[in-house]
Amino acid sequence: MSKSPNAIIRRRILAAGAIMVLVGFSTLIVRLFNIQIVNAEEYQREAASQQLQVTELSATRGTIYDRNGNVLAMSSTAWTVCISPVSIKNDTQKELIVSGLSEILGVSEEYVREKCERNSGYEIIKKRIDKALAEEVTTFASNNKISAIHLDEDVSRKYPYENFAASVLGFVNVDNIGAYGLEAYYNKTLSGTSGKIVSAKNAWGSDMPFDYSELYSSEDGNSLVTTIDEGIQYFVEKHLELAVKEHDVQQRACAIAMDPNTGKILAMATKGDFDPNQYSLVADSVQEQIDALPEDERAEALQEAQFDQWRNKAISDPYEPGSVFKIITLAAAIESNTTVLGDTFDCPGYIQVGDRKISCWKTFGHGHQTLADAIKNSCNPAFITIGLRMGLTNFNYYFEAFGLTDKTGIDLPGEAKSIYHDPDTMSEIDLASSSFGQTFKVTPIELITAVCAAVNGGTLYEPYIVEQVVSSDGTVVIQNEPNAVRQVISEETSEIVRTMLEKVVSEGSGKTAKVPGYSIGGKTGTSEKLDKTNNDGEVEKYVSSFLAVAPADDPQIVILLLLDEAQMENPYGSVVAAPVVGAMLSDILPYMGIEPSYTEEELEAMTGKVKDVTGNIVHDALTTLRLQGYSVTVSGSGTTVVSQLPEGGSKLSAGGTVTLYTEEALIPKEVEVPDVIGKSVTEVNNAIIGAGLKLKLVGVSESAKDQVAYSQNPAAGTKVYPDTVVEVTFTVGTGDGKDGGE
């Protein structure tokens, strides 16, 4: 019986379907074979890249210490706030997270919302928050039962002192990477190696049962022990910051303190500077200027202001050194034997070089003078004569030998190089101006390094700021030693230079840098900024500077200070800069344990009567009282003395303390001296001390009984300031009521 056409068609369809299924399965089998067998490793890697989540374990950044072990920069525990967007339950919870985290963390709601709307299991909201904020976030998440908010433990960088050694230390950015200063230069050393946890996650960011979880431990960074001395750094910064305010310095100021016998940097500061803890903030006065600009100009102005405050002026800004450079000219001339100690010079107030008349700073001249007089008077014509005698070949040889044609190699980022005349095209006029420190530029670090060679016996040392690199377990990994680059001049020449520099301070233009009891050498500098002239071609901007060597006969410290564009009618370094360095040394030398030894002349100057310094700027007042042999404390943040205790004209023995007040509100109120005549020693002591005064007992005998006060000075009822000394004389028996007050 023949089959119906419909049955044949159905059979054919089924056969075709079976063939298609067989072909499909064959293709699938081949595909699976390729995936699971032939290309298994490739697909496993791809799957792992999609399924594995890496959680970074931050390494602890190394600590930065001063040379005495004081912490200058350290890492501390912090927390990173993150969320799991796929774990957010609904829109209501999302908006709660947006508003809550925005308020707590100080970030915009738009930023948090954008993070919440991502198809992700891990999004960072804010890095490195402190403990207080972390606890606030935890409380918020707990109270609102939000499991999508997490806190990861992290580390943050802390600098214990605001605006302290900022230009040296630098800072780290939001990713904990060194951006400026030592933090940048030694970033790899300090950073260590981050660890990580690699674990399996599903598409929703939750743990999945997958046999893969591995820990790679972090390795903490090494620490730095610097050559910076916290105490010396403090004194340098204190006086530098005050000087900037006193003289309204426009282009910042800097100072370097260096050990001339090793090249170690004991202190380095630039003012104004910044707080490394809040490095993006600029000074209020600068921010006000930025806010006053059109809105489209503010971002660029802010960035420029930030870069300016971060820049380390001591190593990055070449300047014309002016008369401080005469130290180098002097040393080179003596060493080359083109000038000898018996040479004399005549200064009518100018010198003619070719077709150019070059003036002395003293317009009517210094007259006839010796070599020692020439350096003491900082006479330009004399030093032009010295330079011309030396000649181009000798001058350029020693300019290079003192390291002034190269970077010093200090271990800080951003060191600039000097700008100087090409020896092949240098003219006689160029030599004349260069001899007294004009028409070329060096950095402060280059200049102080060269001067250290001139006074330390003649050896040029490479300056450095990190003494040791120490591992996290305390092992010294690197020990840096002084690097003597070359011998530039002889010990004999260096001794002559030191002797002449001492005369500059004891007798010459550097008198305001004197510190009684100490032998100080120094050199003033007032350099013209030749690239900043007015419409008439006249120089209007100056750099006022001073360099000091102490003690002059056995240098232990050299300090260079410069104030760039001090706003004064008389911007001479002797007037503006020398008193500041003198104040620094009066604090630093006793701190260093260097004992004073007073000359007869210094002892005679200690008259016992306090001079009136009210109305003076603080550093001028400090100089006046320092030369009288007094210790001085300053109360207030002002720049002018409004009151002093004891008052001007008061008797005070040498070594006594005078307090200067720069703010009216801080001046103590007068108290009345109590009447103690006829009272016992105990009663007198209670009355005087109780009134806030000091007591000096006269005539008290341990063996005598019933002693009573016979006289007192100041007299009872006198109005005096707290801590005034009241002298009370005692006798046996009952006093007669006489008042010994004057």
C-alpha positions in Angstrom: 0.0 0.0 0.0 1.5 3.3 -1.0 2.2 6.0 1.6 0.2 9.2 1.5 2.1 12.4 0.3 1.5 14.0 3.7 3.3 11.1 5.5 6.3 11.4 3.2 6.5 15.1 3.8 6.4 14.6 7.6 9.1 12.0 7.4 11.3 14.3 5.4 10.8 17.2 7.8 11.7 15.0 10.7 14.8 13.7 8.9 15.8 17.2 8.1 15.2 18.3 11.6 17.2 15.4 13.0 20.1 16.3 10.6 19.9 20.0 11.7 19.9 19.0 15.4 22.8 16.6 14.8 24.7 19.4 12.9 23.9 21.9 15.7 25.0 19.5 18.4 28.1 18.7 16.5 28.9 22.5 16.1 28.2 23.0 19.9 30.4 20.0 20.8 33.2 21.4 18.6 32.8 24.8 20.1 32.8 23.4 23.7 35.9 21.4 22.8 37.7 24.5 21.6 36.6 26.5 24.7 37.2 23.8 27.3 40.2 22.0 25.8 41.9 23.8 23.0 41.5 27.4 24.3 40.8 26.6 28.0 43.6 28.8 29.5 42.6 31.8 27.5 39.0 31.7 28.5 39.9 31.0 32.1 42.0 34.1 32.2 39.1 36.1 30.6 36.6 34.7 33.1 39.0 35.5 36.0 39.4 39.0 34.8 35.7 39.5 35.0 35.1 37.5 38.2 38.2 38.4 40.3 38.2 41.5 42.5 41.5 43.0 43.6 41.5 44.9 47.0 44.7 46.9 47.4 46.5 46.8 50.7 48.3 50.1 51.1 51.9 50.0 52.3 52.8 52.3 55.2 54.9 55.2 53.9 58.2 55.7 55.7 58.6 58.4 58.4 60.8 61.5 57.9 62.9 62.5 61.0 65.2 65.4 61.8 68.7 64.5 62.9 67.7 64.1 66.5 64.9 61.7 65.8 62.0 64.2 65.9 59.2 63.3 63.5 58.7 65.7 60.6 56.4 63.6 58.5 54.6 60.4 59.3 51.8 58.1 58.2 48.8 57.3 60.3 45.7 55.1 59.9 43.0 56.5 57.7 39.8 55.1 56.0 38.5 55.0 52.5 34.7 55.3 52.2 33.3 53.0 49.4 29.9 51.7 48.3 28.6 48.7 46.4 26.0 50.2 44.0 24.5 46.7 43.1 23.8 46.2 46.8 21.6 49.3 47.1 18.1 48.1 47.8 16.0 50.8 46.1 15.8 54.4 45.1 14.8 55.5 48.6 18.0 54.0 50.0 20.0 55.4 47.2 18.8 59.0 47.9 19.5 58.5 51.6 23.1 57.4 50.8 23.5 60.4 48.5 22.3 63.0 51.0 24.0 61.4 54.0 27.5 60.8 52.5 27.4 64.2 50.8 26.8 66.0 54.1 29.3 63.9 56.2 32.2 63.9 53.7 31.7 67.3 52.1 31.3 66.0 48.5 28.6 67.0 46.1 25.4 65.0 45.9 25.8 64.7 42.1 29.1 63.0 42.6 27.7 60.4 45.1 24.6 59.8 43.0 26.6 59.1 39.8 28.6 56.6 41.8 25.5 55.0 43.2 24.0 54.5 39.7 26.9 52.5 38.3 26.5 48.8 37.7 29.4 47.9 40.0 30.2 46.2 43.3 32.9 48.7 44.4 33.1 52.5 44.1 35.3 54.8 46.1 33.5 57.9 47.5 36.4 59.5 49.4 39.9 58.4 50.4 41.8 58.9 53.6 39.3 60.3 56.0 40.2 60.5 59.7 38.9 58.5 62.6 36.1 61.0 63.6 34.6 61.0 60.1 35.0 57.3 59.8 33.0 56.8 63.0 30.3 59.2 61.7 30.0 57.2 58.4 29.8 54.0 60.4 27.1 55.3 62.6 25.1 56.6 59.6 25.3 53.3 57.9 24.4 51.3 61.0 21.5 53.5 62.1 20.0 53.3 58.6 20.8 49.6 58.1 22.7 50.3 54.8 24.9 47.3 54.0 26.1 48.9 50.7 28.4 51.3 52.6 31.9 50.0 53.5 35.1 51.4 55.1 38.5 50.2 54.0 41.4 50.8 56.3 44.1 53.0 54.6 47.0 55.3 55.6 47.3 59.1 55.4 50.3 61.4 55.6 50.5 63.8 58.5 52.9 66.6 59.2 53.0 67.4 63.0 53.8 71.2 62.6 51.9 73.5 60.2 54.1 75.4 57.8 57.2 73.9 59.2 60.0 73.0 56.8 57.3 72.8 54.2 59.6 73.6 51.2 62.0 70.9 52.3 59.4 68.2 53.1 57.0 68.9 50.3 53.8 66.8 50.4 52.0 63.8 49.0 49.0 64.0 46.7 45.6 62.3 47.1 47.1 59.0 45.8 49.8 59.2 48.5 52.5 59.9 46.0 55.2 62.4 46.8 54.6 65.6 44.8 57.3 68.1 46.1 60.3 68.2 48.3 61.8 65.2 50.0 58.5 63.4 49.6 58.9 63.5 45.8 62.7 63.1 45.6 62.6 60.0 47.8 59.2 58.8 46.8 60.2 55.3 45.8 62.2 54.9 49.0 59.4 56.1 51.2 56.5 54.4 49.4 57.3 50.7 49.9 55.2 48.1 48.0 51.5 47.8 48.2 49.9 44.4 48.8 46.6 43.1 47.6 43.9 40.5 48.2 42.6 38.8 45.1 39.2 37.2 45.5 36.3 36.0 43.4 33.1 38.0 43.0 30.0 37.6 41.0 28.4 40.2 38.7 26.7 41.8 41.8 29.9 42.2 43.7 29.1 39.4 46.2 31.4 36.5 47.2 31.0 33.4 45.0 32.0 29.8 45.7 35.1 29.8 43.5 38.3 28.3 44.6 40.4 31.5 44.3 41.5 33.8 47.1 45.1 34.9 47.6 46.9 37.5 49.8 50.0 39.4 48.6 51.4 41.2 51.7 52.4 44.8 51.5 56.0 46.0 52.3 56.3 49.2 54.3 58.5 52.0 53.0 61.9 53.0 54.4 62.3 56.1 56.6 64.6 59.1 56.2 66.8 60.6 58.9 67.6 64.1 57.6 70.3 66.5 58.5 67.7 69.1 59.5 67.8 70.1 63.1 64.3 70.9 64.4 65.5 73.5 66.8 67.7 75.4 64.3 64.9 75.1 61.7 62.4 76.7 64.2 64.7 79.6 65.0 65.4 80.3 61.3 61.7 80.1 60.4 60.6 82.2 63.3 62.8 85.2 62.4 62.4 84.8 58.7 58.6 84.9 58.9 58.7 88.0 61.1 61.1 89.7 58.7 58.8 89.1 55.8 56.0 90.9 57.8 58.2 93.7 59.1 59.4 94.7 55.6 56.4 93.6 53.5 58.6 91.4 51.4 57.0 91.1 48.0 58.7 88.2 46.3 59.2 85.9 49.3 62.3 85.3 51.4 64.5 82.3 52.1 67.3 81.2 54.5 69.7 78.3 54.6 71.8 77.1 57.6 74.6 74.8 56.7 77.4 72.9 58.4 80.4 74.2 56.5 82.6 71.3 57.4 80.3 68.6 56.0 77.7 70.1 53.6 74.9 69.1 55.9 71.8 71.3 55.7 70.8 72.2 59.2 67.8 74.3 58.2 66.2 75.5 55.0 63.1 77.7 54.8 61.1 79.8 52.3 58.4 82.3 53.4 55.6 82.6 52.5 55.1 78.9 52.2 52.2 76.4 52.9 50.9 73.8 55.3 51.8 70.4 53.9 48.6 69.0 55.6 46.5 71.4 53.4 48.9 72.0 50.5 46.2 73.3 48.1 45.2 76.2 50.3 46.9 79.6 49.7 47.3 82.5 52.0 44.1 84.4 52.8 45.4 87.6 51.2 46.2 85.7 48.0 42.8 84.0 48.0 41.1 87.3 48.3 43.0 88.6 45.2 42.0 85.4 43.3 38.3 85.8 44.4 38.3 89.3 43.0 39.2 88.1 39.5 36.7 87.3 36.8 35.4 83.8 37.3 37.0 82.4 34.2 40.5 83.5 35.4 40.3 82.1 38.9 41.3 78.5 38.3 44.5 79.4 36.5 45.3 82.1 39.1 44.9 79.6 41.9 47.1 77.1 40.2 49.8 79.7 39.7 49.6 80.8 43.3 49.9 77.2 44.5 52.9 76.4 42.4 54.5 79.7 43.6 54.1 78.8 47.3 55.3 75.2 46.7 58.5 76.3 45.0 61.6 76.1 47.1 63.2 79.5 46.6 66.5 78.4 48.2 67.3 76.0 45.4 65.0 77.0 42.5 65.4 80.8 42.1 68.7 82.2 40.7 69.3 85.8 41.7 72.1 88.4 41.5 74.0 87.9 44.8 75.4 91.4 45.1 78.1 92.1 47.7 77.9 88.7 49.4 79.7 87.4 46.4 82.7 89.6 47.3 83.7 86.8 49.7 84.4 84.6 46.6 86.2 87.4 44.8 88.3 88.0 47.8 89.2 84.4 48.3 90.0 83.9 44.6 92.2 87.1 44.4 94.2 86.1 47.5 94.6 82.5 46.3 95.7 83.5 42.8 98.2 86.0 44.4 96.8 88.9 42.3 95.9 90.7 45.6 98.0 90.7 48.8 97.2 91.8 52.3 99.3 95.0 52.0 97.4 96.3 49.0 95.5 99.6 49.3 92.7 101.2 47.3 91.3 104.7 46.7 87.6 105.2 46.4 86.3 108.6 45.3 82.8 107.2 45.0 83.1 105.7 41.6 85.5 103.9 39.2 85.9 104.3 35.4 86.0 101.1 33.5 86.4 101.7 29.8 83.7 104.1 28.8 81.6 103.3 31.8 81.5 105.0 35.2 80.5 102.6 37.9 79.4 104.1 41.2 80.1 103.0 44.8 77.1 102.6 47.1 78.7 105.4 49.2 78.4 108.2 46.7 81.1 110.4 48.2 83.5 107.5 48.5 85.5 105.6 51.1 88.8 107.4 50.4 92.1 105.5 51.0 91.6 102.1 52.5 93.3 98.8 53.1 92.1 95.4 51.8 90.5 94.7 55.1 88.8 98.1 55.0 87.5 97.4 51.4 85.7 94.2 52.5 84.6 95.9 55.8 83.2 98.8 53.9 81.8 96.6 51.0 83.5 99.1 48.6 82.5 98.4 44.9 85.4 100.3 43.2 87.9 98.4 45.4 86.5 95.1 44.4 86.3 96.1 40.7 90.0 96.8 41.0 90.6 93.4 42.6 88.6 91.7 39.9 90.4 93.5 37.1 93.8 92.6 38.6 92.7 89.0 38.8 91.8 88.9 35.1 89.2 86.9 33.1 91.1 83.7 33.2 91.6 83.6 37.0 88.1 84.8 37.7 86.4 82.2 35.5 88.7 79.5 36.9 87.7 80.1 40.5 84.0 80.8 39.6 83.9 77.2 38.3 86.1 75.8 41.0 83.7 77.1 43.7 81.0 75.2 42.0 79.1 78.1 40.5 78.7 76.8 37.0 76.9 73.6 38.0 74.0 72.5 40.2 75.2 71.5 43.6 73.6 68.1 43.5 71.5 68.5 46.6 69.0 65.7 47.2 65.9 67.8 46.5 63.9 68.2 43.3 63.7 71.4 41.3 67.3 72.7 41.7 68.0 75.4 39.1 71.4 76.2 37.6 73.2 79.5 37.6 73.1 82.0 34.7 76.6 83.5 34.0 78.7 85.0 31.4 80.2 82.9 28.6 84.0 82.9 29.4 84.7 83.1 25.6 82.8 86.4 25.2 83.0 87.9 28.6 84.2 91.6 28.5 86.1 93.8 30.9 82.8 95.5 31.9 81.3 92.0 32.6 84.3 91.2 34.8 84.0 94.5 36.6 80.3 94.1 37.5 80.7 90.4 38.3 83.5 91.2 40.8 80.9 92.7 43.1 78.1 90.3 42.4 76.1 91.8 39.6 75.1 90.8 36.0 75.0 87.1 36.7 72.7 84.9 38.8 73.3 82.0 41.2 70.9 80.1 43.5 71.1 80.6 47.2 72.2 77.0 47.7 75.1 77.5 45.2 76.3 80.6 46.9 76.2 79.3 50.5 78.0 76.1 49.3 80.7 78.2 47.7 81.1 80.4 50.7 81.4 77.4 53.0 84.4 76.3 50.9 85.9 79.8 51.4 85.7 79.6 55.2 86.1 76.0 56.1 89.7 75.6 55.1 89.1 75.6 51.3 87.1 72.4 50.6 84.0 72.4 48.5 81.4 69.9 49.9 78.3 68.7 48.1 75.3 69.8 50.2 72.9 67.1 51.3 69.8 66.8 53.4 69.3 63.0 54.0 71.8 61.3 56.3 70.3 57.9 56.6 67.7 55.6 54.9 66.3 53.2 57.5 64.2 50.2 56.9 60.9 49.5 58.8 62.8 47.2 61.2 65.3 49.9 62.1 68.2 48.7 59.9 70.3 51.4 58.3 70.0 50.7 54.6 72.0 53.8 53.4 74.4 55.9 55.4 75.3 59.1 53.5 78.7 60.7 54.3 80.1 64.1 53.5 81.3 64.3 49.9 84.3 66.5 49.4 84.2 67.6 45.7 87.6 69.4 45.5 90.0 71.6 47.4 89.5 75.1 46.0 91.7 77.3 48.1 94.4 76.8 50.8 93.8 76.8 54.5 95.9 79.9 54.7 93.7 81.8 52.3 90.6 80.6 54.1 91.9 81.8 57.4 92.5 85.3 55.9 89.0 85.3 54.6 87.5 84.4 58.0 89.5 87.1 59.7 88.3 89.8 57.3 84.7 88.7 57.6 84.9 89.0 61.4 85.9 92.6 61.0 82.8 93.2 58.8 80.6 92.3 61.8 82.8 93.7 64.6 83.6 97.0 62.9 82.0 97.3 59.5 78.6 97.1 57.7 77.5 94.0 59.5 77.5 95.4 63.0 73.8 94.7 63.5 74.5 91.0 63.3 76.7 91.0 66.4 75.9 88.6 69.2 77.8 89.5 72.4 80.1 86.7 73.6 80.5 85.2 70.1 82.9 85.9 67.2 80.7 86.3 64.1 81.9 86.8 60.5 79.6 88.1 57.9 78.9 90.0 54.7 76.1 92.2 53.7 74.5 92.2 50.2 72.2 94.6 48.4 71.8 93.5 44.8 69.9 95.3 42.1 67.3 93.3 40.1 68.7 94.5 36.7 65.9 92.7 34.9 63.3 94.8 36.7 63.6 98.5 35.7 61.1 101.3 35.4 60.2 103.1 32.2 63.3 105.3 32.6 65.5 102.2 32.8 66.1 102.7 36.5 66.4 99.8 39.0 63.6 99.9 41.6 63.7 96.4 43.0 66.4 94.9 45.3 67.3 91.7 47.1 68.6 92.4 50.6 70.8 89.7 52.0 73.3 88.8 54.7 75.6 85.8 55.2 77.0 84.9 58.6 79.8 82.6 59.7 79.9 81.5 63.3 82.1 81.2 65.2 84.4 83.1 62.9 87.6 81.5 64.1 86.1 77.9 64.0 83.0 77.8 61.8 80.2 75.5 62.9 77.4 77.1 61.0 76.9 79.4 58.0 73.6 81.2 57.5 72.5 82.9 54.3 69.3 85.0 54.3 67.7 87.0 51.5 64.6 89.1 51.4 63.4 89.6 47.8 61.9 93.1 47.3 61.7 94.4 50.9 59.5 97.5 50.9 61.9 100.0 52.5 63.4 103.3 51.4 66.7 101.9 52.6 66.9 98.3 51.4 70.6 97.7 52.3 71.4 94.3 53.6 73.1 95.9 56.6 69.8 97.6 57.6 67.3 95.0 56.6 68.9 91.5 56.7 71.8 91.6 59.1 69.6 92.2 62.2 67.5 89.2 61.3 70.5 86.9 61.0 71.9 88.3 64.3 68.6 87.4 66.0 68.8 83.9 64.5 72.3 83.4 65.8 71.5 84.7 69.3 69.0 81.8 69.6 70.9 79.2 67.6 74.5 79.4 69.1 73.4 78.8 72.7 71.1 76.0 71.5 74.1 74.4 69.7 76.0 74.4 73.1 78.6 77.0 72.0 79.6 78.9 75.1 79.9 82.8 74.9 83.1 84.6 75.8 82.7 88.3 76.3 85.2 90.9 75.3 86.0 94.0 77.5 84.2 96.2 74.9 81.1 94.0 75.1 81.1 94.1 78.8 81.4 97.9 78.8 78.3 98.1 76.5 76.3 96.3 79.1 75.4 99.4 81.0 72.7 98.0 83.3 70.1 100.5 82.0 67.5 99.2 79.6 67.2 101.2 76.4 63.8 102.3 75.3 62.9 100.4 72.1 59.1 101.2 71.9 58.1 102.2 68.4 60.9 100.1 66.8 60.3 97.1 64.6 60.9 93.9 66.5 64.3 92.9 64.9 65.7 96.4 65.4 64.6 96.3 69.1 66.1 92.8 69.4 69.4 94.1 68.1 69.6 97.0 70.5 68.8 94.9 73.5 71.0 92.0 72.4 74.0 94.3 72.2 73.3 95.4 75.8 73.6 91.8 76.9 69.9 91.2 77.6 67.8 88.2 76.8 64.6 89.1 75.0 61.1 87.6 74.7 58.5 88.8 72.3 54.8 88.7 73.2 52.4 89.1 70.3 52.4 88.6 66.5 52.8 92.2 65.6 55.9 93.8 63.9 56.3 96.9 66.1 57.1 97.2 69.8 54.2 98.9 71.6 55.5 98.4 75.1 58.4 96.8 77.0 59.1 95.5 80.5 61.2 96.7 82.2 60.6 100.1 80.7 63.3 102.1 79.0 65.7 103.6 81.6 65.1 100.9 84.1 68.0 99.2 85.8 68.6 95.6 84.8 71.7 93.5 85.1 73.3 91.9 82.0 71.7 88.6 81.3 68.3 89.8 82.5 65.2 89.4 80.4 63.3 92.2 78.6 59.8 91.4 77.4 58.6 93.2 74.3 54.9 93.5 73.5 53.6 94.0 70.0 49.9 94.0 70.8 48.2 96.3 73.2 45.9 93.6 74.5 48.8 91.6 75.8 50.4 94.4 77.9 49.9 93.3 81.5 48.0 95.7 83.9 49.9 97.4 86.6 49.6 96.2 90.2 50.2 98.1 93.4 53.2 97.3 95.6 51.9 96.1 99.0 53.2 97.7 102.3 55.4 95.1 104.0 57.3 97.3 106.5 57.3 95.7 109.9 56.3 92.3 108.6 58.1 88.9 109.0 60.0 87.2 106.2 57.1 84.8 105.7 54.5 87.6 105.7 56.6 89.6 103.2 57.1 86.6 100.9 53.3 85.9 100.9 52.4 89.5 100.2 54.9 90.2 97.4 54.6 86.9 95.6 50.8 87.1 96.1 50.7 90.4 94.3 52.4 88.9 91.2 55.8 90.5 92.0 59.3 89.1 92.6 61.1 89.4 95.9 64.7 90.2 96.6 65.6 89.7 100.3 68.4 91.8 101.9 69.9 91.3 105.4 68.1 88.1 106.2 70.1 85.9 108.6 69.2 82.3 109.3 70.5 82.5 112.9 68.6 85.7 113.7 65.1 85.6 115.2 62.1 87.9 114.9 63.5 89.6 111.8 61.1 92.2 110.2 61.1 94.3 107.1 62.9 97.6 107.6 62.6 99.2 104.1 61.3 98.3 100.7 61.9 99.5 97.1 59.7 100.3 95.2 57.7 102.0 97.9 54.3 100.8 99.1 51.5 102.0 96.8 53.7 102.3 93.7 52.1 101.1 90.5 54.4 98.6 88.8 54.0 95.8 86.2 53.8 92.1 87.3 57.2 90.4 87.9 58.8 93.6 89.0 61.4 92.9 91.6 60.7 94.4 95.1 63.8 94.7 97.3 63.1 94.3 101.0 65.7 94.9 103.7 65.4 93.2 107.1 66.7 93.9 110.6 66.2 92.3 114.0 63.3 93.6 116.0 60.5 95.9 115.1 60.9 98.1 112.0 60.6 101.9 112.5 58.3 102.4 109.5 60.8 104.1 107.3 60.3 103.6 103.6 63.5 103.0 101.6 61.8 103.6 98.3 63.3 106.1 95.9 
